[in-house]
Structures are given as C-alpha cells and as structure tokens.
Amino acid sequence: MDIRFDRRMFLLCAGMAGLFCLSFLVFLYPLLNTVAFLAIVAGTLFLALRRLEYGLLLAFAELFLGSKGYLFSATIGGATISLRMALFIIVIGVWLARRSATFYLLPSTFSQLLRYIPLFLMILWGIIVGLARGNAFDALLLDANGYFFFAYVGPIFEIFSKKEARERVMCVLAASVVVQALLTAALAIAFSREWLNLGTSVYRWVRVTGLGEITLLEGGLARVFFQSHLFALMALLMFGFQGLQSFAVATAGAVSLWLSLSRSFWIGAVAGVITAWGALTRAHAFNMRRFFSPILVAGASFLFIVLITPHFNDAVFGRVEDSDEPAASSRMKLLPVLAEEIKKHPIVGSGFGKTVTYVTDDPRARERVPSGEITTYAFEWGYLDFWVKMGIGGLLAYLYLLASIFRRGWRSLHSSVHAAPLLGALAALAITHVFSPYLNHPLGIGFLLLIDANLQKE
C-alpha cells in the first residue's frame, strides 16, 4: 500500500512521540510509572472491549516501538509486568472471551492456523524435553516465553481479514518507523557530538527500559541500536517500491538501519531487495523505477547520516571489513559449541532452557567476567537454536512454516503485485535470523504474522 502523510498519519506520529516522551518522564519520576502503566492498560482494555481491532493496533504499536517491551512496567506482588505482557493478556483475553461465547473459530481463521500446527507441536515438545532433562525452570520459561506471542495468530487473522484493517496496521507501522528514525538520529547526533554522554539519564533510560544500546566508537561516532529496528527493515521492503510519500517512510527506515550498524540487518535488507526484485519480475511488474527505488532510499539515507554525524562512512566500511570485531568473533566461537550440543541429541533436542558455555569477546561481558566465559540459553545462531532446543523436527517445522507462507505469496504473484514487497520482507526476516535470533522473539514472530496476514485475500 502507498502511505499518505495526512492528518491521521501526523496524529499517529505525534502519539508515538508522546509515548517515548512519557516513558522518559516516568523513568525520571518512578512514582508516575505505575500510574502511567495502569492508565495505558485501562485505556487499552476499554478500547479492546469496544472494538478488538483497536486493542490489537495498540499492542502492535508497542511492539514496533518498544524493543523488549519495557517502555512502561509495573511491579505487582514482587513480579515486574511489562506493558507488552499486559497488552497481550488483554487482547488475547478479550478475543478468547468472544470466541468462547460463539463456540467457533471463523473458517478463514481456522484454515490459517493449520500450517502453524507442526511448529506449535514442536514448541510443546521442546518444553516437555526441557522439563524431562531437568533444565533450570526459570531458564526454560524465559527461553520459551517468546513463542507464546504466536497466540496472536487467531485475532490477527480474524481482524486483519479485512483490507481496511490491514491498511490501518500498516499506517501504524509507518508512523512508528518515522518516529523511531527521528529518535535514533537524535540520539546518534547528541552522543556523537558529545552533547550527551553515557552518564546521562537519556542513556540510562535507553538501557534500563531495554529500548536499545548506545555505543561510542573510535572517531567519535555513536552507534544506536534498537532491537525494534527490525521493523525499519520491514518498512524498507514494504514501502521502498511505492510512491513518493512511501519513499519517505522507507528512507526513515533506512536511516535507522544504517545508524544501527547491524550487519545482520544489512545482509537481510540486501536479500530482501533481491527477493522483491525477483517477485516483481514474476508478477511482470519490474521496471527501472522499482529497480532504482531501494537504491535511492539507501543512498539518500546514507548521505543524510554522513552530513549529520562524524566519520560515519569510516564506521560502515569498518563494519563490513572487520571480521574480527567482537560480535562477529563471538558468534564464530559459539558455532562449534552449538555443533557439539546438536550432536548429543540431534533428533529429540535438548529442550528449552538448555545452556551452553563459551568464550565471548563482548566488551560488556568481559567487564563482568574478565575471562569472557559465559553460560547462556540465548544463542546468536537462530536456526541452530531451533535445532538445539527442539531437535531436527523443530527446525524443519519452522522452515516448513516459512516455506508455506513464501509459497502462498509466490503463487499469488500471477494475479497481483501486492505480494512482492511482502515476500521481500519475509526473505529479509529469514536471512536476518541466521545471525541474530528474531523468529523466537515477539518482534520476529509479530513481523512474521503481519506478513502472513497481509498475504490474505478479501
């Protein structure tokens, strides 16, 4: 779809900017945090009861902006409840209450669920195996809880079965990417030019809420990385082949991707653009404008960042050329460790909560443990994580889901070009997950469900 910067779009952008400002305010004044949290939760419940779509849109707005989900939180009975968790409970609870009242799933919703069943069974298998092997329960719960986001599959396919609803969630995505890019650029400028430093409240807010990371590099450049920059990648593919106003949204997404200095995102973006070009060719809709659009987006955003930050081009070339950079070298050290774990239980897996010990070159980790030896259940190699935890069946079940969604979109290209950018976005997500785990996290699962939902026909 083509995005228009009309009154609705500006209101969405203002609202999302307001959420960031409110989050920072309650971080400075913690007594306001619970009040803000309860107000947002009560407002979402009210809207969801009136019209479930509104609650789902708010849940996805938080997902697009919130990285780890803790822009707002509340401590209840000693447990910290994130805003993402609260919105999940509200939306799923209201949807289940309405479905139980009618005692059926919509036929279209049920048919969409079928291709997810093999993966759901393997997720259950991973939990059972983890319990049977005596993996630490807290690690098991934290390891598996991201997959519960798949519960949104029911309300998403039911609500987004209508074209108007799908257009509304894409407008929310576009607004969030624009606001996120403005915040990312503002942080990069402020920290690169030393207007702010790592001792300020702004830095602590970014870190404590889990919004992202700010790292000062040699030459004075500040790297600003948000996990939710994943949706900037989605926007680049979704809007990078459309009209002029959509071009602006795609450029905003590219600004975030460049400033993140994430090679995983860059590789995913290249794979996504190439896939979209291939899909456009199959749909007989490939032309020079659609060939040059993503290239112009990348070039314009790169030039913009070079103008506002010092030594950015040196940092980009350094990321591309430096294979011994700590994140890359740590991944390579983890690889043989995971291979050994897979050999132990290649068929049935080791279950969720399985930990491995390896030596990392991450400077933050070495500040805590000088030897660099860490034990973790979170693995950077995304597909190997499936294999370790759920066995070969889990890996194949997830690959089957990705392939079935891709195949459905590819087959639709003979009648509509609509699926081409969606297939590009799906390819970008799948490739990014090779190096940075997202498909086992609410961000990647939400991304996947939105792509699948947008491939629906009226």
N, C-alpha and C positions, 0 to 999 in steps of 0.2 A: 504494500500500500504506500501511497505518497503522503507525506506528512505536511500539514499546513500549520504555520505559526499564527494561529488565530487566537481569539480571546481564551478559548478553552486551554490551549497549549500554554499560554502565558500564566494562566491561573495554576495549572499543574506545576509549572516550573517554580512559581512563587511558593506554592505549598510545600514542595520538596526542599527548597532552600530554607524555608521556615523550619522544617523538621531538623535539618542539620544545625541550624542556629539554636533551636530549643534543646537539642541533645547536648550541645556545648554548654548552654546555660545551666542545665540541671547537673552537668558534670562539675561546674564551678560551685554550684549550690546544691549539694546532695539531698538536702531536705525536700527539694522540689521534685526529685526524681520519682519517688513513689506516686506523688500527685499527678505528674505528667503521664506516667505509665498507666495508672488507673483511668485517667481521662481518655487516653487513646484507646485502651481496651474497651471501656464502656461505650465510646463512640462507635467503635467497630462492631460491637455486639448489637447496638441499636440499628445500625445500617444493614448488617447482615440479616437481622430478623425482618427488616422491611423488604430488602432485596439482596439475596445472597451474592449476586454479582458484585455489589459494592464492597462487601467484606473481602471477597477474593481479590479484587483490584487493590485494596489496601494491603493485603498480605503480599501481593507481588510487588507493590511499590516499596515495601520494606525490604523485600528480597533484593530488588535491583539496587538499593542504596546501602544496605546495612552490613555487607560482608558476613560477619559471624553472627549477626542478629542481636547485638547488644547495644545499639544506639540508645535504647531505653531498657531498663530492667527493674525488677523489684525483688527484694528478699522476703520470702514468706516461709515461716517455720524453719529458718536456717538454710533454706534452698534458694538459690538465685534463679528467678524465672526471667528469661529473655523475652523481649517483645515478639520475636519470631515464634517462639513456642506458644505464647498466649494467643496470637492471631491464628495459629494453626489449630489450636484447641477450639476456638470459636467457630471458625469456618467449617471444620470437619464435624464438629458437634451439631451445628445448625443443619448442615447437609444430611447427616445421618438421621436426625430427628425428622426431617421432612420425608426422607426416603422410607423410614420405618413406618411413617404414618400412611404412606401409599402402598407399602409392601412390594415395591418392584423398582428395578432399575430401568431407565429408558433403554429401549432396544439398541439405539446407537451407542449409548454408554457401555452397555454390556459387550457389544462386538469389539469396541476399542480395548476393553480390558483383556481380551483373550491373548493377545501377543505378549502381555506382561506377565501372564501366569507362570511360565517357566522360570523367569527371574525371581518372582515372588517366592516360589517354592525353594529355590536355591538360597535365597536370603534366610528363609526359615531354617534350611539345612545348616547354614553357617552358624546360626545361633545355637542350634542343637549340638553341633560338633564342638563349638566353643565351650558350652556348658559341660559336655561329656569329657572333654580333655582337661577340665579344671582351670581354664583360663581365668584370670582375675575378673571378677564380675563387673567392677567399675570400668575396667578397660574394655570389656565386652560390650557393655551398654554404650559407652562413648563411641566405640568403633562402629556399632550397628545403627545408632540412632539416626544418622543422616538418611538412611534408607526409608525411614518412616515418612519422609516427605513424599514418597510415592503414593501415599494415601490421598493426595490431591488429585490423582488421576480421575476419580469419579466426578467431583464437582467441576474440574476443568473441562472435561469432555462434554458434560451436560450443559454448562453455561456457555462455553465457547463454541457450541454447535451453531450459534448464530453469527453471521458475518459482522453485525454491528458490535457485538461483544468482543470479537477478536480485534476489531479496529480500535476499540477503546483501550484494550490492554497494550496494544502497540503504541498508542499515544502516551500511555503511562511510561512505557519503556523509553520512548524518545525523550520525554521530559526528564526522566531520571538520568539518562546518559548525558544530556546537556548540562544539567546541574552538577553532576559528578565531574564532568570535564572542567567546569569552572572552578570547583573546589580543588581538583588535582593541580590545575595550572596555578591557582593562587598559592597553594602550599609550596609548589616547586619554586615559584618566584621568590616567595618570602624566605624560604630556607636557603636557597641558592645565593641570594643577595644578603644573607645574614641579618635580615630584618627580624627573624625568629631563630631560635636555637633549640637544641634538644632538651633544654631545661625548662621550656615554657609550658604553660597549661595547654596550648594547642597541641603540642607533640604528645603530651600525656593523654589528652582526650583521644587522639587518633589511636594510640596504643592500647589504652585501657578498655575502650569500647570495642576493640577488635576491628575497627574500621580498616586499618591498614598498617603499613610500615613506611617510615621516612628514614632514608639512609644517606648520609653525606659521603660523597665520593671524592676522589682526588680531582683537583681542579676547581672545586667549589660547587659542583652540581649536586642537587638533592634529588635522589631517586624517590618517587612517590608511588607506592604500590598498594592497591586495594585488591582484595580477593574478588570483590564485586566488579572489577574492571572486566570480568568475563562478559558482562552484558554490554560493555563497549564493543567487544568483539562481535557479539550478536548484532548490535546496531550497525556496525561497519558493513556486515554482509547483508542485513535486511534492507538497509536504506542506501547503500552505496551505488545502487544501479538505478535509482529512481530519479525524480525531478530535482529542481534546484533547492527547494526547502529541505527535502530529504537528504540532499547532498550536504547541507549544513549539519544535520544530525550525525551523519556518517563521519564528517570531519571532526566533530566534537568527540566522537568515539575514538577516532584515530589519535587525537591529542592525548587522551588517557592512555592508550596502548603504547604510544611512544614514550611517555613520561614514566610508565611502569617499568620500562627497561626489562620486560619479561620476554625472554627468548621463546618460551613456550607459547605465549600469545602471538608472537610474530610468526612462528612456524605455523601455528593454527590459522592465522589470517591468510598467509600465502596459500595454504592448502584449500582454505575455504573459497578464496577468489578463483583459483584454478578450477575447482569443482563447479562453482557457479557459472563460469565461462562455458564449461562443458555442458552443463544443463541448459543454458541459454542456446547453445548450438543445437542440441537435440530438439529444443522447442522451436527452432527456426526463428529465434528472436535475437540472435547475436549480431551486433553491429559495432561500428567504431566507437559510438558514444558509450556503449556499455563496456567496451574493452578499456577505454581510457578513463572512465569514471573512477574506479577504485585506485587507479594510478594517480590521478589528480588529487583524490582525497588524501592519499598517503603523502604526496609531495607538498600539498598546501599545509597540512598539519605539521609536517616536519619543518618547513620553512618558518611557520609561526613560532614553533618552540625554539628554533635556533635564534630567532630575534629576541625572545624574552628571557632566555636562560644562558648562562655561560658554558662554553665547552660541551654543548650537548652532542654535536656531531662526533667529537672525540669519544664520548661515552658510548655512543651507539656502535661505532667501529670497534671499540674495545670489547663490548659485549659479544659481538659477532666473532671476533678473532681469538678471544681468550678462553681456551678450553680448560685451563687450569683454575678458572675463577671458582671460589669456594662452593657455590651452589652446584656447579657442574661436576666438580671433582667429588663432592659428597654423594651425588647421585651415582657416579661410577663406582664408588666404594660400596654403596648399598647393593648394587646389582648382583655381585657374586654371592652375597649373603642371602638374598632372596632366592637365588637359584638353588642354593643348598636346602633352604626350607621347603621349596617346591618338591625337591627330590624325595623328601621324607614322606610326604603324603600327597602325591600328585593327583590322585583320583578323588579322595574324600575331603582334602583340605585340612587345615589346622584350626579352623573355626575363627569367629570374630574374637577379638581380644588377644590374638596371638602377637607376641612381641619378638623383636629381633634386636641384637646388639651389634653396632658397627661404629666405626670412627668417622666422625663428621669434621669438615673443615669450616663449618659455620662459625664466624667470629663470636656471635652471641652465645652459642653453645659452649665454646671454648672459654668464655669468660666465667661460666658457671663450673665447667669441668675442663681443666687445662689439658687433659689427655685427649679430649674430643670424643671419648667413648660414651655413647648414649644408647639407651634402650627405649624402643618406641613401638607402638602398634600402627602408626601412621606412616605409610610408605609413599615416596615420591613417584615410583613407577606404578601408574594407575592400574594397568591391566594385570600386572603381576600381583597387585594387591588382591584382585578378584580371585586369582588362582591360589594364592597362599591361603586365603580365608575360606573360600567356598569350593575349592577344588576345581578340576577342569570343567565340571558341569556348570559352575557359576560363571566362569569365563565365557563358555560357549553360550550360555543363556543370555548374557548381556550382549555379546556380539550378534546373536540372533535378533534381539530387540532392535539394535541399531540398524542391522541389515534390513529388517522388515519395514522399518519406518522409511529408510532410504529408498527401498524398492517401490513402496507405495507412492512416494513423491516422484520418483523417476518415471513410473508408468503414467502419471497424470500429465507429464510434460507435453504429450501429443495434443492435448486439448487446452492447456493453459500454461502460461509462462510464470504463473504465480508461485509455483513450487521451486523455481530455480534458486532464488536467494535463500530460501529455507534449506535446500539441500547443501548450499554452500556453508550456511551456519552450522548445520549438523556435522559436516566434514570438519569444520574448524574446531568444534567441541570434541569430536572423536580424536583428532590428532593432538590437541592440547592435553587431553587426558593421558596420553602416553607418558608425558614428562611431569605433569602437575595434576594430582588427583582432583577431579571435579565430579565425575559421574557417581561417586559415592558420597557426595556432599549436597545439601539442599540447593546450592547455587547451580550446580551442573544438572541436577535432577529437574529443577524448575525450568531451566533452559531447554532440556530435552522434552519435557511435557508441553511447553509452549510451541515448540517446533511441530510436534506431533499433532497438537490441537489445531494449529494453523494450516495443516495439510488436509483438514476436513473439508468436505463439500457441503453446500447448503442442503 
